[in-house]
């Protein structure tokens, strides 16, 4: 009775601290506690079941360690804690064996395994083997629930399903606890699952939509149910694809999923699912697949439709998607590494776009590669045994490209060093060291930019010439002498003060106060000295529309640009109108002017405009058309600089016209995060319009604005701009449109 009381007391204490104890199975398995007690479903390999990649499966008729399930325990507390494993047998708890890893000691249980394990760190791994537990139950006649008392095997799901083996993890200060009826502590039911979930598919066909490097599936059209005794949780939606270019629409492949060359999955959800891993078909090269759809549950078992032909698609393909700009492809590297986002692929693509295309030889190589690259990529794809060699050969090429992108001068340095190391093996130690030193210093000299050397030499020459010239110059005159020269003073003059008075028309021998009075006369009447003071004293103000005293102008304008005639030369994939339905795009423009006189100024501006459209599929299939489901956005950032001429015809209206050189930055990106393009172009711009002064609308508001902001003039600006692009940039053609905004003068 003392042992029974002790176990009951320990279990009672455990209930208060059970939440601190966490149990984690190996990934990707997880404990399902959504429907009742905590359950861990394990896939069985005893009968036919298709277990998805990455999930473990178990032979429940084998008690070897290869069929153990590892559970990681945390929150065991401080100090030495003994962990016990009990199984449910009717209303009783009976001790069952377990194993430990990492050399953790414990108390042996008769028949094999441990009945308790020791932990001093608050965490540990224990190994659970259902076959070992059921064999021990048969030998001890304890009749553990979920075990076949006759065969000593776990009961698999089927029919009404397996109840599973219900385990309790108990911590105590004792190494041995007796079997007894009592309250269950931390409970975990392990269910050996052999049944599959069932997928129901829509009757319509096709069930997919092509996208870049994959297919889209509307998972809301599918439904799945768990069979009795299987995991109620749906983890993945999966597609098994087999390549067959000759298959016509409607024919199915009964060998799937076992003949699948592509297996792609996405987390189960009710929205649009993207299944990647499909090579893109092109207008001249098509890769068609047969696809069988399935669902993966929490145990990793994949289920299909009871009528598989209703959950298949034929002539499935992926297609490149492009906007106005053509996506640059790297055929061989993409096939070699199997991922267009692989670091090597991105390095080679960037080297081509930022280095090769800017030279004549580079353009010739790119043209040859675009002609021959697809053939080489197809050859490698059909011979996967050559892929490792291709990966090795591309690594040094990518390395050189990456180093060149960081510093072009480093490449000859590395090549010379490699040559030096190769030659050094043919020489003795003394000559080898001398050769390596010579090559190293030569390489460093080559890596120094010539411009830096020339600029340094030019600086030394300029400094020597300046020093020589300064020695031959006469010493500068004093400040006083310079002032005398400006006042036409000489040695016989009356002095500096007298000459200054003459310049101010002051009397040569003024009486007290005459000089001050003359200064006041030059300043004018007293009532004109402070317009702000007069405004505060509520005197009537008369505006002076004389010379504009402002020197700076800032303007904020809104407008719309017309883009329908934009093209992209050799980088154009589709016409602008086929991608962007609206020919007009909103624009925001910010400008600054620096006045150089009454009519001229230097004008600079920066703008922002964007268009939204739909990407175009490269493969135009009659089942889908040409419009993709990826949205594209083109952003244009024009920057301008040039002279501006203003001709005021009245105090209200001032026409203006200007023009000069400009640059345009262009970005085109997709909503799916693939295939973004960017670049620049140069051109010329023109801008003409009229400014309408708003100061006459409210004189009081003008003075208040002048006091608070310092603005001397506020006007409404109306104009029309044209930006003509020079060929050879990322985009060509022109953009134009009206603009309206407000201009502030300072």
C-alpha positions as CSV (number, residue, x, y, z in Angstrom):
1,X,0.0,0.0,0.0
2,X,2.9,2.4,0.7
3,X,4.1,2.0,-3.0
4,X,0.6,2.6,-4.3
5,X,0.2,5.7,-2.1
6,X,3.6,6.9,-3.3
7,X,2.8,6.5,-7.0
8,X,-0.6,8.2,-6.5
9,X,1.1,11.1,-4.7
10,X,3.7,11.5,-7.5
11,X,1.1,11.4,-10.2
12,X,-1.0,14.0,-8.3
13,X,2.0,16.3,-8.1
14,X,2.7,15.7,-11.8
15,X,-0.8,17.0,-12.7
16,X,0.1,20.4,-11.2
17,X,3.4,20.6,-13.2
18,X,2.4,18.7,-16.3
19,X,2.3,21.9,-18.4
20,X,6.0,22.5,-17.7
21,X,6.9,19.1,-19.4
22,X,7.0,19.3,-23.2
23,X,7.4,16.3,-25.5
24,X,8.8,16.8,-29.1
25,X,9.0,14.1,-31.7
26,X,11.5,14.2,-34.6
27,X,10.6,16.4,-37.5
28,X,8.4,16.5,-39.5
29,X,6.3,14.5,-37.1
30,X,4.2,16.5,-34.6
31,X,1.9,15.7,-31.7
32,X,-1.7,16.3,-32.6
33,X,-3.7,17.5,-29.7
34,X,-6.5,19.3,-31.5
35,X,-9.1,16.5,-31.2
36,X,-8.9,15.1,-27.7
37,X,-5.7,13.8,-26.0
38,X,-2.2,14.2,-27.4
39,X,-1.7,11.7,-30.3
40,X,1.4,10.8,-32.3
41,X,0.6,9.0,-35.6
42,X,3.3,6.8,-37.1
43,X,3.3,5.4,-40.6
44,X,3.4,1.6,-40.8
45,X,5.5,-0.2,-43.4
46,X,3.8,-3.6,-42.6
47,X,1.2,-3.1,-45.3
48,X,0.9,-1.1,-48.5
49,X,1.1,2.6,-47.7
50,X,2.8,5.4,-49.6
51,X,4.9,7.4,-47.1
52,X,5.8,10.9,-48.2
53,X,9.5,11.9,-48.5
54,X,11.0,13.1,-45.2
55,X,8.6,11.3,-42.9
56,X,9.8,8.2,-41.0
57,X,8.0,4.9,-41.3
58,X,8.3,1.9,-39.0
59,X,8.3,-1.8,-39.2
60,X,6.1,-2.5,-36.1
61,X,7.0,-6.2,-36.1
62,X,10.7,-5.4,-35.4
63,X,11.9,-4.5,-31.9
64,X,15.4,-3.3,-33.0
65,X,16.5,0.2,-32.4
66,X,16.0,1.0,-36.1
67,X,12.3,1.3,-35.4
68,X,12.5,3.4,-32.3
69,X,10.7,6.8,-32.1
70,X,12.7,9.5,-30.4
71,X,11.0,11.8,-28.0
72,X,12.7,14.9,-26.6
73,X,11.6,15.8,-23.1
74,X,12.1,19.3,-21.6
75,X,11.0,20.8,-18.3
76,X,11.9,17.9,-16.1
77,X,13.0,20.2,-13.3
78,X,16.3,20.7,-11.5
79,X,18.4,18.1,-9.8
80,X,18.4,14.4,-10.5
81,X,15.0,13.3,-11.8
82,X,13.9,9.7,-12.6
83,X,11.7,9.4,-15.7
84,X,9.3,6.5,-15.8
85,X,7.3,5.1,-18.7
86,X,3.9,3.6,-18.0
87,X,1.3,2.2,-20.4
88,X,-2.5,1.9,-20.0
89,X,-3.9,-1.5,-19.4
90,X,-7.6,-1.2,-18.9
91,X,-7.9,1.1,-15.8
92,X,-4.3,0.3,-14.7
93,X,-0.9,1.7,-15.4
94,X,1.9,-0.8,-16.0
95,X,5.6,-0.2,-16.3
96,X,6.9,-0.7,-19.9
97,X,10.4,-0.6,-21.3
98,X,12.1,2.3,-23.0
99,X,15.5,3.2,-24.3
100,X,17.7,6.3,-23.9
101,X,20.3,8.0,-26.0
102,X,23.5,10.0,-25.2
103,X,24.6,7.4,-22.6
104,X,21.9,8.3,-20.0
105,X,21.9,5.8,-17.2
106,X,18.8,4.2,-15.8
107,X,17.2,1.2,-14.1
108,X,16.9,-2.0,-16.2
109,X,13.6,-3.7,-16.7
110,X,13.3,-7.4,-16.8
111,X,12.9,-8.4,-20.5
112,X,14.9,-5.6,-21.9
113,X,15.0,-1.8,-21.9
114,X,14.8,0.5,-19.0
115,X,12.0,1.2,-16.5
116,X,13.4,4.6,-15.6
117,X,16.1,7.0,-16.8
118,X,18.0,9.6,-14.9
119,X,18.2,13.3,-15.8
120,X,20.2,16.0,-14.1
121,X,19.9,18.7,-16.8
122,X,16.1,19.1,-17.0
123,X,15.9,17.5,-20.5
124,X,16.6,14.2,-22.2
125,X,15.8,11.9,-25.1
126,X,13.9,8.7,-24.7
127,X,13.4,6.0,-27.4
128,X,10.0,4.4,-27.7
129,X,9.6,1.1,-29.6
130,X,6.0,-0.2,-29.8
131,X,7.1,-3.8,-30.7
132,X,9.3,-3.9,-27.6
133,X,6.5,-2.6,-25.4
134,X,4.0,-5.2,-26.8
135,X,6.5,-8.1,-26.5
136,X,7.1,-7.1,-22.9
137,X,3.3,-7.0,-22.4
138,X,2.9,-10.5,-23.8
139,X,5.8,-11.8,-21.7
140,X,4.4,-10.3,-18.5
141,X,0.7,-10.9,-19.4
142,X,0.0,-7.2,-18.6
143,X,-2.4,-6.8,-21.6
144,X,-1.3,-3.3,-22.6
145,X,-4.0,-1.5,-24.6
146,X,-3.2,-1.4,-28.3
147,X,-1.1,-4.6,-28.2
148,X,-2.1,-8.0,-29.6
149,X,-1.8,-10.3,-26.6
150,X,-1.4,-13.4,-28.9
151,X,1.3,-12.2,-31.3
152,X,2.9,-9.5,-29.3
153,X,2.5,-7.0,-32.2
154,X,1.0,-3.5,-32.1
155,X,-2.5,-3.4,-33.5
156,X,-2.5,-1.5,-36.8
157,X,-5.3,0.8,-38.0
158,X,-8.0,-0.8,-40.1
159,X,-11.7,-1.3,-39.7
160,X,-12.6,0.6,-36.5
161,X,-9.0,1.7,-36.2
162,X,-6.3,1.0,-33.6
163,X,-6.8,2.5,-30.1
164,X,-3.0,3.1,-30.0
165,X,-0.7,2.5,-27.1
166,X,-1.4,5.1,-24.4
167,X,1.8,6.0,-22.5
168,X,2.3,8.2,-19.4
169,X,5.6,9.9,-18.7
170,X,6.1,10.2,-15.0
171,X,8.9,11.9,-13.1
172,X,9.8,11.0,-9.5
173,X,12.6,11.0,-7.0
174,X,12.5,7.2,-6.9
175,X,14.1,4.8,-9.4
176,X,11.3,2.2,-9.1
177,X,7.6,2.8,-9.0
178,X,5.1,-0.1,-8.7
179,X,2.3,-0.7,-11.2
180,X,-1.0,0.6,-9.9
181,X,-4.3,2.1,-10.8
182,X,-4.2,5.8,-10.7
183,X,-4.5,9.2,-12.4
184,X,-2.7,9.5,-15.7
185,X,0.1,12.1,-15.8
186,X,1.5,13.4,-19.2
187,X,-0.4,11.3,-21.7
188,X,0.8,10.5,-25.2
189,X,-1.1,8.0,-27.4
190,X,1.1,6.5,-30.2
191,X,-1.0,5.2,-33.1
192,X,0.6,2.9,-35.7
193,X,-1.2,4.0,-38.8
194,X,-1.7,2.1,-42.0
195,X,-4.8,3.7,-43.5
196,X,-4.7,6.5,-46.0
197,X,-6.6,9.8,-46.2
198,X,-8.9,10.1,-49.2
199,X,-8.8,13.1,-51.7
200,X,-11.8,14.3,-53.6
201,X,-11.1,16.2,-56.8
202,X,-13.3,18.5,-59.0
203,X,-14.7,17.0,-62.1
204,X,-13.6,19.9,-64.3
205,X,-10.4,19.7,-66.2
206,X,-7.7,21.0,-66.2
207,X,-7.3,21.5,-62.5
208,X,-4.0,23.5,-62.8
209,X,-2.9,26.8,-64.2
210,X,0.7,27.3,-65.6
211,X,3.1,29.7,-63.9
212,X,6.8,30.4,-63.9
213,X,8.6,27.2,-62.8
214,X,5.5,25.5,-61.6
215,X,1.7,25.2,-61.6
216,X,-1.1,26.8,-59.6
217,X,-3.9,24.7,-58.1
218,X,-7.0,26.1,-56.5
219,X,-7.1,23.9,-53.4
220,X,-10.6,25.2,-52.5
221,X,-11.9,22.8,-55.3
222,X,-10.4,19.8,-53.5
223,X,-11.4,18.2,-50.2
224,X,-9.9,15.4,-48.1
225,X,-11.1,13.2,-45.3
226,X,-9.2,11.1,-42.8
227,X,-10.2,7.5,-42.5
228,X,-10.9,5.9,-39.1
229,X,-7.8,5.6,-36.9
230,X,-5.6,7.9,-39.1
231,X,-4.3,11.3,-38.4
232,X,-7.0,14.0,-38.7
233,X,-4.4,16.6,-39.7
234,X,-3.7,17.3,-43.4
235,X,-0.2,18.5,-43.9
236,X,0.6,18.8,-47.6
237,X,-1.1,18.9,-51.0
238,X,1.2,17.0,-53.3
239,X,1.6,16.4,-57.0
240,X,3.4,13.4,-58.6
241,X,4.5,14.2,-62.2
242,X,5.8,12.0,-65.0
243,X,7.2,13.4,-68.2
244,X,5.5,12.3,-71.4
245,X,5.5,14.8,-74.2
246,X,3.3,12.6,-76.5
247,X,0.4,12.1,-74.0
248,X,-2.8,13.8,-75.3
249,X,-5.4,15.4,-73.1
250,X,-7.5,12.9,-71.3
251,X,-5.1,10.0,-71.2
252,X,-3.8,9.0,-67.7
253,X,-0.8,7.1,-66.5
254,X,-1.6,4.2,-64.1
255,X,2.0,3.9,-63.0
256,X,1.8,7.1,-61.0
257,X,2.9,7.9,-58.3
258,X,5.7,5.3,-58.5
259,X,6.9,6.5,-61.9
260,X,7.0,10.2,-60.9
261,X,10.1,12.1,-62.0
262,X,8.9,15.3,-60.2
263,X,7.3,15.3,-56.7
264,X,6.2,18.7,-55.5
265,X,4.2,19.7,-52.4
266,X,2.9,22.7,-50.7
267,X,1.3,23.2,-47.3
268,X,-2.4,22.3,-47.3
269,X,-4.6,25.4,-47.4
270,X,-7.9,26.5,-48.9
271,X,-6.4,29.1,-51.2
272,X,-4.2,29.0,-54.3
273,X,-1.3,26.5,-54.0
274,X,1.9,26.8,-55.9
275,X,3.7,23.6,-56.8
276,X,7.2,24.3,-58.0
277,X,9.9,22.2,-59.7
278,X,8.5,22.0,-63.2
279,X,10.9,23.1,-66.0
280,X,9.5,26.0,-68.1
281,X,8.2,25.1,-71.6
282,X,9.0,27.6,-74.4
283,X,7.4,28.4,-77.7
284,X,9.9,26.0,-79.4
285,X,10.5,23.4,-76.6
286,X,7.7,21.9,-74.7
287,X,7.9,19.8,-71.5
288,X,4.5,18.2,-70.8
289,X,3.7,16.1,-67.7
290,X,1.1,13.8,-66.4
291,X,0.2,14.7,-62.8
292,X,-1.5,12.7,-60.0
293,X,-2.7,14.8,-57.0
294,X,-2.6,13.6,-53.4
295,X,-2.8,14.6,-49.8
296,X,-0.4,14.0,-47.0
297,X,-1.6,13.6,-43.4
298,X,0.2,14.1,-40.1
299,X,1.8,10.6,-40.2
300,X,3.3,11.2,-43.6
301,X,1.0,8.8,-45.4
302,X,-0.1,10.0,-48.8
303,X,-3.7,9.4,-49.9
304,X,-5.3,9.6,-53.3
305,X,-8.8,9.6,-54.7
306,X,-10.7,6.3,-54.7
307,X,-11.0,6.9,-58.5
308,X,-7.4,8.0,-59.4
309,X,-8.3,9.1,-62.9
310,X,-10.5,11.9,-61.5
311,X,-7.5,13.4,-59.7
312,X,-5.1,13.5,-62.6
313,X,-4.1,16.2,-65.2
314,X,-2.5,15.6,-68.5
315,X,-0.4,17.9,-70.7
316,X,0.7,19.8,-67.6
317,X,3.3,22.4,-68.2
318,X,5.0,25.5,-66.7
319,X,5.7,28.6,-68.7
320,X,7.9,31.6,-68.4
321,X,6.1,34.9,-67.6
322,X,7.2,38.3,-68.9
323,X,6.0,41.8,-68.9
324,X,7.3,44.4,-71.3
325,X,10.9,43.3,-70.6
326,X,12.3,39.8,-71.4
327,X,13.5,37.8,-68.5
328,X,17.2,36.9,-68.9
329,X,17.8,33.1,-68.7
330,X,20.8,31.1,-67.8
331,X,19.9,27.8,-69.3
332,X,22.9,25.6,-68.5
333,X,23.4,26.8,-65.0
334,X,19.7,26.5,-64.1
335,X,19.5,22.9,-65.3
336,X,22.8,22.0,-63.7
337,X,21.9,23.3,-60.2
338,X,18.1,22.7,-60.5
339,X,17.2,26.1,-59.1
340,X,17.1,29.4,-60.8
341,X,17.6,31.1,-57.4
342,X,20.8,29.1,-56.7
343,X,23.7,31.4,-55.8
344,X,25.9,30.3,-58.7
345,X,23.0,30.9,-61.2
346,X,22.4,34.4,-59.8
347,X,26.1,35.2,-60.0
348,X,26.4,34.2,-63.6
349,X,23.2,36.0,-64.6
350,X,24.4,39.2,-62.9
351,X,27.8,38.9,-64.6
352,X,26.1,38.6,-68.0
353,X,23.7,41.5,-67.4
354,X,26.1,43.9,-65.8
355,X,29.4,43.1,-67.6
356,X,29.1,41.1,-70.8
357,X,26.3,43.0,-72.5
358,X,28.3,46.2,-72.2
359,X,31.1,45.1,-74.6
360,X,31.1,44.1,-78.2
361,X,32.7,40.7,-77.6
362,X,30.4,40.1,-74.6
363,X,27.3,40.8,-76.7
364,X,28.6,38.3,-79.3
365,X,29.1,35.7,-76.7
366,X,25.6,36.3,-75.2
367,X,24.0,36.0,-78.6
368,X,25.8,32.7,-79.2
369,X,24.8,31.4,-75.8
370,X,21.1,32.3,-76.3
371,X,21.3,30.3,-79.6
372,X,23.2,27.3,-78.3
373,X,22.4,27.3,-74.6
374,X,19.0,25.6,-74.7
375,X,20.5,22.7,-76.7
376,X,23.2,22.2,-74.1
377,X,20.7,22.5,-71.2
378,X,18.5,19.8,-72.9
379,X,21.5,17.5,-73.3
380,X,22.4,17.8,-69.6
381,X,18.8,17.4,-68.5
382,X,18.6,14.1,-70.4
383,X,21.9,12.8,-68.9
384,X,21.7,13.4,-65.2
385,X,24.9,11.5,-64.6
386,X,26.8,14.5,-66.1
387,X,25.2,17.0,-63.7
388,X,27.9,16.6,-60.9
389,X,30.7,17.2,-63.5
390,X,28.9,20.3,-64.9
391,X,28.5,21.7,-61.4
392,X,32.2,21.3,-60.7
393,X,33.1,23.0,-64.0
394,X,30.8,26.0,-63.4
395,X,32.2,26.7,-59.9
396,X,35.5,28.3,-61.0
397,X,33.6,30.3,-63.7
398,X,31.2,31.6,-61.1
399,X,34.1,32.4,-58.8
400,X,35.9,34.5,-61.4
401,X,32.6,36.3,-62.2
402,X,32.0,37.0,-58.5
403,X,35.5,38.3,-57.9
404,X,35.3,40.5,-61.1
405,X,32.1,42.0,-59.8
406,X,33.8,43.0,-56.6
407,X,36.9,44.4,-58.2
408,X,37.8,44.0,-61.9
409,X,41.5,44.6,-61.3
410,X,41.7,41.5,-59.0
411,X,41.2,39.1,-61.9
412,X,44.6,39.6,-63.5
413,X,46.2,39.4,-60.1
414,X,44.6,36.0,-59.4
415,X,45.5,34.7,-62.9
416,X,49.1,35.8,-62.5
417,X,49.4,34.2,-59.1
418,X,48.0,30.9,-60.4
419,X,50.5,31.0,-63.2
420,X,53.3,31.7,-60.8
421,X,52.3,28.7,-58.6
422,X,52.2,26.5,-61.7
423,X,55.6,27.5,-62.9
424,X,57.2,27.4,-59.4
425,X,57.0,23.6,-59.3
426,X,59.6,23.5,-62.1
427,X,62.1,25.6,-60.3
428,X,64.3,25.2,-57.2
429,X,63.4,26.7,-53.8
430,X,65.5,29.9,-54.3
431,X,64.3,30.6,-57.8
432,X,60.7,29.7,-56.9
433,X,60.6,32.3,-54.1
434,X,62.1,35.0,-56.3
435,X,59.5,34.2,-59.1
436,X,56.6,34.3,-56.7
437,X,57.7,37.7,-55.3
438,X,58.1,39.2,-58.8
439,X,54.7,38.0,-59.9
440,X,53.0,39.2,-56.7
441,X,54.4,42.7,-57.0
442,X,53.6,42.8,-60.8
443,X,50.1,41.7,-60.1
444,X,49.7,44.4,-57.4
445,X,51.0,47.0,-59.8
446,X,48.5,45.8,-62.5
447,X,45.7,45.9,-60.0
448,X,46.2,49.7,-59.3
449,X,43.9,51.7,-61.6
450,X,45.8,53.8,-64.1
451,X,43.6,56.8,-63.4
452,X,44.8,56.9,-59.8
453,X,48.5,57.0,-60.9
454,X,47.8,59.7,-63.5
455,X,45.8,61.8,-61.1
456,X,48.5,61.6,-58.5
457,X,51.2,62.6,-61.0
458,X,49.1,65.5,-62.2
459,X,48.6,66.6,-58.7
460,X,52.3,66.7,-58.0
461,X,52.9,68.7,-61.2
462,X,50.2,71.2,-60.4
463,X,51.6,71.7,-56.9
464,X,55.1,72.4,-58.3
465,X,53.8,74.8,-60.9
466,X,51.8,76.6,-58.2
467,X,54.8,76.9,-55.9
468,X,57.0,78.2,-58.7
469,X,54.4,80.8,-59.8
470,X,53.9,82.0,-56.2
471,X,57.6,82.8,-55.8
472,X,57.5,85.1,-58.9
473,X,54.5,87.1,-57.8
474,X,54.7,90.4,-55.9
475,X,53.5,90.4,-52.3
476,X,49.9,91.3,-52.0
477,X,49.0,94.8,-50.9
478,X,47.5,95.5,-47.5
479,X,43.8,95.8,-46.8
480,X,44.0,99.5,-46.2
481,X,45.8,100.1,-49.5
482,X,43.1,98.2,-51.3
483,X,40.4,100.3,-49.7
484,X,42.2,103.5,-50.6
485,X,42.4,102.4,-54.2
486,X,38.7,101.7,-54.3
487,X,38.0,105.2,-52.8
488,X,40.5,106.9,-55.2
489,X,42.5,108.0,-52.1
490,X,46.2,109.1,-52.3
491,X,48.8,110.4,-50.0
492,X,47.6,114.0,-50.3
493,X,43.9,113.2,-49.7
494,X,41.9,114.3,-46.7
495,X,41.8,110.8,-45.4
496,X,39.6,107.7,-45.4
497,X,36.7,109.2,-43.4
498,X,36.5,112.3,-45.6
499,X,36.4,110.3,-48.8
500,X,33.7,108.0,-47.4
501,X,31.6,111.1,-46.6
502,X,32.0,112.4,-50.1
503,X,30.9,109.1,-51.5
504,X,27.7,109.3,-49.3
505,X,27.2,113.0,-50.3
506,X,27.7,114.1,-46.8
507,X,28.9,117.7,-46.0
508,X,32.6,118.0,-45.5
509,X,32.2,119.8,-42.2
510,X,28.8,118.6,-40.9
511,X,27.2,120.0,-37.8
512,X,25.9,117.8,-35.1
513,X,23.1,115.6,-36.5
514,X,23.5,116.6,-40.2
515,X,25.2,113.4,-41.1
516,X,22.5,111.3,-39.5
517,X,19.7,113.3,-41.2
518,X,21.4,112.7,-44.6
519,X,21.3,109.0,-44.0
520,X,17.6,109.1,-43.1
521,X,16.9,111.0,-46.4
522,X,18.6,108.3,-48.4
523,X,16.4,105.7,-46.6
524,X,13.2,107.4,-47.6
525,X,10.1,108.3,-45.6
526,X,9.7,106.6,-42.2
527,X,6.3,105.0,-43.1
528,X,7.9,102.9,-45.9
529,X,10.6,101.3,-43.7
530,X,8.7,98.3,-42.4
531,X,5.8,96.7,-44.4
532,X,5.4,94.0,-41.7
533,X,5.0,96.7,-39.0
534,X,2.5,98.5,-41.1
535,X,0.6,95.3,-41.6
536,X,0.4,94.7,-37.8
537,X,-0.7,98.3,-37.3
538,X,-3.6,97.6,-39.8
539,X,-2.4,100.0,-42.4
540,X,-3.4,99.3,-46.0
541,X,-0.7,97.6,-47.9
542,X,0.0,98.3,-51.5
543,X,1.7,95.4,-53.3
544,X,4.9,96.1,-55.2
545,X,4.9,94.1,-58.5
546,X,8.4,95.1,-59.3
547,X,11.5,93.0,-59.7
548,X,11.1,89.4,-58.3
549,X,13.6,89.2,-55.4
550,X,13.4,85.4,-55.0
551,X,16.4,83.2,-55.9
552,X,15.1,79.6,-55.4
553,X,12.0,77.7,-56.5
554,X,10.6,74.5,-55.3
555,X,7.6,72.8,-57.0
556,X,5.5,69.7,-56.3
557,X,3.5,68.5,-59.3
558,X,1.1,65.7,-60.1
559,X,0.4,64.4,-63.5
560,X,-0.1,61.5,-65.9
561,X,2.3,60.0,-68.4
562,X,1.4,58.4,-71.7
563,X,3.5,55.2,-72.2
564,X,1.9,53.4,-75.1
565,X,4.9,53.8,-77.4
566,X,7.4,52.4,-75.0
567,X,9.6,49.6,-76.4
568,X,12.6,47.7,-75.2
569,X,14.6,46.8,-78.3
570,X,16.3,43.4,-78.0
571,X,15.0,43.0,-74.4
572,X,11.4,43.4,-75.3
573,X,9.2,40.3,-74.6
574,X,5.8,41.8,-75.3
575,X,4.2,45.0,-76.5
576,X,3.4,47.5,-73.8
577,X,-0.3,47.5,-74.5
578,X,-0.5,43.6,-74.2
579,X,0.8,43.8,-70.6
580,X,-0.5,47.1,-69.3
581,X,-4.1,47.8,-70.2
582,X,-4.0,51.5,-69.4
583,X,-1.8,53.7,-71.5
584,X,-1.7,56.4,-68.8
585,X,0.2,56.2,-65.5
586,X,0.1,58.5,-62.5
587,X,3.2,60.6,-61.9
588,X,4.6,62.6,-59.0
589,X,7.3,65.2,-59.7
590,X,9.5,67.3,-57.4
591,X,11.7,70.1,-58.9
592,X,14.2,72.7,-57.8
593,X,15.4,75.8,-59.7
594,X,18.2,78.2,-59.1
595,X,17.7,81.6,-60.6
596,X,20.6,83.0,-62.7
597,X,18.9,86.3,-63.7
598,X,15.6,87.9,-64.4
599,X,14.6,85.2,-67.0
600,X,16.9,82.3,-66.8
601,X,17.4,79.5,-64.2
602,X,18.9,76.0,-63.8
603,X,16.1,73.5,-63.5
604,X,16.4,70.0,-62.0
605,X,13.7,67.5,-61.2
606,X,13.0,63.9,-60.2
607,X,9.8,62.0,-60.9
608,X,8.0,58.7,-60.0
609,X,5.4,56.9,-62.0
610,X,4.1,53.4,-62.1
611,X,1.8,51.1,-64.2
612,X,0.2,47.8,-63.2
613,X,-0.6,45.0,-65.6
614,X,-0.7,41.3,-66.1
615,X,2.3,39.1,-67.1
616,X,2.1,37.2,-70.4
617,X,2.7,33.4,-70.6
618,X,5.4,32.5,-73.1
619,X,3.5,29.3,-74.0
620,X,0.0,30.2,-75.4
621,X,-2.1,27.2,-74.7
622,X,-5.7,27.2,-75.9
623,X,-6.9,26.0,-72.5
624,X,-5.5,29.1,-70.7
625,X,-4.8,31.8,-73.2
626,X,-1.8,34.1,-72.8
627,X,-2.6,36.0,-69.6
628,X,-0.9,34.7,-66.5
629,X,-2.0,35.1,-62.9
630,X,1.1,37.0,-62.0
631,X,0.7,40.8,-61.8
632,X,3.5,43.0,-63.1
633,X,4.4,46.6,-62.1
634,X,6.6,49.0,-64.0
635,X,8.2,51.9,-62.1
636,X,9.9,54.7,-64.0
637,X,12.1,57.3,-62.2
638,X,13.1,60.2,-64.6
639,X,15.8,62.6,-63.6
640,X,16.3,65.9,-65.5
641,X,18.7,68.8,-65.6
642,X,18.8,71.9,-67.9
643,X,18.1,75.6,-68.4
644,X,14.6,77.1,-68.0
645,X,13.4,80.4,-69.5
646,X,10.6,82.4,-68.0
647,X,8.9,85.4,-69.7
648,X,6.4,87.2,-67.4
649,X,3.7,88.9,-69.6
650,X,1.7,90.2,-66.6
651,X,1.7,90.1,-62.8
652,X,-0.5,87.0,-63.0
653,X,0.8,84.9,-65.9
654,X,4.4,83.8,-66.6
655,X,5.0,81.3,-69.5
656,X,8.0,79.1,-69.3
657,X,9.9,76.6,-71.4
658,X,13.0,74.4,-70.7
659,X,14.9,71.4,-71.8
660,X,18.1,69.4,-71.6
661,X,19.5,66.0,-70.9
662,X,18.0,63.4,-68.6
663,X,18.2,59.8,-67.3
664,X,15.5,57.3,-66.7
665,X,15.7,54.4,-64.2
666,X,13.2,51.6,-65.0
667,X,12.1,48.7,-62.7
668,X,9.7,45.9,-63.7
669,X,8.8,43.4,-61.1
670,X,6.2,40.6,-60.6
671,X,3.9,39.9,-57.7
672,X,5.2,36.3,-57.5
673,X,8.8,37.6,-56.7
674,X,10.3,36.1,-59.9
675,X,11.8,37.7,-62.9
676,X,12.3,41.3,-61.8
677,X,14.1,43.4,-64.4
678,X,15.9,46.8,-63.9
679,X,18.1,49.1,-65.9
680,X,18.5,52.7,-67.1
681,X,18.3,54.8,-70.3
682,X,19.3,58.3,-71.3
683,X,17.4,60.9,-73.3
684,X,16.4,64.5,-73.7
685,X,13.4,66.3,-72.1
686,X,11.3,69.3,-72.8
687,X,8.9,71.1,-70.5
688,X,6.6,74.0,-71.3
689,X,3.7,75.7,-69.6
690,X,2.5,78.7,-67.6
691,X,2.5,79.8,-64.0
692,X,-0.4,81.6,-62.5
693,X,0.3,83.7,-59.4
694,X,-1.9,83.0,-56.4
695,X,-0.6,85.9,-54.3
696,X,-3.3,88.3,-55.5
697,X,-6.1,86.1,-54.1
698,X,-5.3,87.0,-50.5
699,X,-2.8,89.7,-49.5
700,X,-3.0,88.9,-45.9
701,X,-2.2,85.2,-46.4
702,X,0.9,86.2,-48.4
703,X,2.3,88.2,-45.5
704,X,1.5,85.4,-43.0
705,X,3.2,82.9,-45.3
706,X,6.2,85.1,-45.7
707,X,6.5,85.5,-41.9
708,X,6.1,81.8,-41.1
709,X,7.8,80.1,-44.1
710,X,9.8,82.8,-45.8
711,X,8.1,82.2,-49.2
712,X,8.0,85.2,-51.4
713,X,5.6,83.9,-54.0
714,X,3.1,81.0,-54.4
715,X,1.9,80.1,-57.9
716,X,0.0,77.4,-59.7
717,X,2.1,75.6,-62.4
718,X,0.4,74.0,-65.5
719,X,2.6,72.3,-68.1
720,X,3.3,69.5,-70.5
721,X,6.5,67.4,-70.4
722,X,8.1,65.1,-73.0
723,X,11.0,62.7,-72.4
724,X,12.5,61.2,-75.5
725,X,14.7,58.2,-74.9
726,X,17.9,57.4,-76.8
727,X,18.2,53.8,-78.2
728,X,20.3,51.3,-76.4
729,X,18.8,51.7,-72.9
730,X,16.6,49.3,-71.1
731,X,13.6,51.0,-72.6
732,X,13.2,53.1,-75.8
733,X,10.6,55.5,-77.2
734,X,9.1,58.4,-75.2
735,X,6.9,59.3,-72.3
736,X,4.9,62.5,-72.1
737,X,1.9,64.0,-70.3
738,X,0.4,67.0,-68.5
739,X,1.5,68.1,-65.0
740,X,-0.1,70.4,-62.5
741,X,1.1,71.5,-59.1
742,X,2.2,74.3,-56.8
743,X,5.5,76.3,-56.9
744,X,7.0,78.2,-54.0
745,X,9.6,80.9,-54.4
746,X,12.2,81.8,-51.8
